[in-house]
């Protein structure tokens, strides 16, 4: 079968040395290590996972202890957070492809900024508003799973075709790092500063993730860049 770029009528920007790097070490040193955008995407994933795992692990306890929710109610609200992620993943992918023509940065910036506001709302909302707690968690699920989907897509966009799998693997490893930080860091922070400290930690992570996506605001895959440049020049 022909490359997908040929099937779609898009130009494929080929690195003249792309076929010379074969080992993982060569691919890493040639295409990954000097590629700043791949590392920015990986760092963004650390912050995405801090918020995602932090909410998933700690929201049930918070809802029971600070909001007076039942265990069943807290579990249901956390499940809604997860289910809402399906909408976020599909929606953010579609928006980045259609409205932003393959640019992942803008969707990531908007999502992480609104995620920070959602976490702030969950923190500051007084007890006794169970339905609002659920709605906020649904919004947070939509907003955190969208960027999580965009991270491996952006990594593949910014790496060469030969290094795409390695780049997505690195961002995945960064996600595991974020999970570990969320698990250990949130516990230590909450133990010392209570829920206020934990929520500040999540909010800071969300806005740092927003900043990482901001650094790639105008960037997209080279073949998409050429495709849209040629398309605009024809017009």
N, C-alpha and C positions, 0 to 999 in steps of 0.2 A: 504494500500500500504506500502511496506517496505521503510525505510529511503533511501534517494537518495544515501548515501554512499554505502549501500549494493547493490543497483541497479547498481552502477558503479564499484563495486568491490573494493571500497576504504575502508580503516579502519576508524572507527569512534572512536575518542579519547573521552571517556566519563568521566566526572568528577564524582567521587563516590558520591559527595554530590549534584549533579545537580538537583535531584528530590526533595530535601528538601527545596529549596527556592521557594516560591510561590508568595508572594506579591511583588509589585513593589519595595517597600523599601528594602526587603530582597535581591532581585536580584541586585539592585543598590549597596548596601553595600558589597555584597559578590563578585560580578563579574565585576562591572563597576568601582566603586570608586578606588580600588587598582590596576586597570589595566592601567598601564602607556601608553600602545600603543593606547588604545581607546582615551585617552585624547590628545595624539599627533596627532591622525587622526582628532579629533575635531578641534584642533588648526590649523591644515593645512587647514581645510575647511573655517575657518574664513578668512584666507589670500586668498584662492581661490575666495571667494565671494567678497572680497574687490575689487579685480581686475575685476572680471566678471561684477558686478553691476556698478563699476566705469566706465568701458568702455561703457556698455550698456546705462547708464544714461547720461554720459558726452560727449561721442564721437560725437553725432550730433551737440551739441553746439560748441565743439572744431573745428569740420570740417567747420562749417559756419563762426565762428569768426576768427580763425587762419589760415584756409586753403582757405578761399574764396569760399567754396562749396555752391551750392544752397541747399535749404531745402530738395528738392526732392532727390538730389544726396547724401546728408548726411544721409537721411533716408534709401536709398537703400544700402549704404555701411554698415550701422549698421545692416540692415536686413541680409546682407551677413555674418556678424559676427555671428549672431544667427544660420543661416542655416549651416554654417561650423561646428558648434558645434555637429551636427548629426554625421558627419564624425569622429570628434575627440572622441566622446563618444564610438562609435562602434569600432573604430580603437584601442584606448587605451585599451579597455577591451579585445579585441582579442590578442593584443600584450602581455599584462600582463599574459594572460592564456597560450599562446603558447610559445613565445620566453623566457619568464621569469618564466614559470612553476608555475603560481599562485602568484608570488611576485608582489605586487602593487607599492612598493617603487621605483624601478628603473624607471618605466614609469612616475611616479609622479615627480621624480627629473628632468628627461630630459625635460618633458613638462613644468614645472614651470620655469626652467632655460631658455629655449627657449622663453617662454612667456615674461620673463623679458627683453630679447633682443628685442622681437617684440615691446613691449611697448616703449622701448628706441628708436627704429627705427621710430616709429610713432611720437614720440616727436621731434626728431632731423631732420626729413625730412623737407626740405624747401617747401614752398607753390608752387603750380603749378604742382604737381605730383598726380593727382587724382587717376589714375590707381594704383599707388604704395600704396596710402592710402588704397584703396580697398583690395589689395593683403595682406597688413600687417594686416588689420582687419580680413580677412579670416584666416590667419595663427593664429592670436590671438584667434579666435573662436575655431579652432581645438585644440589649446594648452590649453585653459582654461576649456573647457567642458569635456575633457578627465579626468583630475584629479577630477572634480566634480563628475563624474560617479564613479571613483575609491574609493572615500571617503566612501560611505556607504558599498561598497563591502569589503573594508579593515576593517571597523568597525565590520562587521559581521564575517569576518575571525578571528579577534583577540579576539572577545568575545566568551563566551561559546554558545552552541546552544540555551540554554534557555534565554540568555541575548542578543541575536543578535538584536531583535527588539528594545530593550531599547538602545543599543549602537548606532544603526542607528538613533534613535530619537534624541539622544544627539548630534550627528554630524549634524543633520538637524537643531537643535536649534542653534548650532554654526554658521551654514550658515546664519541664520537670523540675528545673531549678526554681522557677517561680512557685511551683507547688510546694517544694520543700521549705522555701522561705515563708510561704503563707502558713504552713502547718506549724513550724517552729516559731517563727517570728510573731505571729498573732498571739500564740499562747504566752510567750514571754512578755509581750507588750500589755496584753490584757491582764496578766497577773500583777503587773506593776502599776498600770494606769487605768485599769478597768475597761469597760466598753468604750469609753471616750477615746482612749488611746488606740484601741483596735480599729475604730471607725476612721480616725485620723490617718492611720496607716493605710487603710484601703483607699481613702480619698486621695492621698498623696500619690499612691501607686496609679490610680486612674488618670490623674492629671499628668504624671510623668509618661505614661503610655500615650496620652494625647500628644505630648510634645514629640515623642518619637515618630508618630505618624505624621506630624506636621513637617518633619524633616524630609519626608518623601512626598510631599503634597503634589508636586508637578511631575513626578517620575512614574514611568510605566515601562512595560517591556519594550526593548528596542524595536522589535518587529511591529508592535502596535504603534509606536511613535512614528515610524516611517510610513506605515499604512495611513495614519490620519494626516500626516504632513503631505503625502502625495495626494490624498483625497481633497485636502483644502486647497492645494495648488491648482488642481483641476478646476475647482470652482472659480 
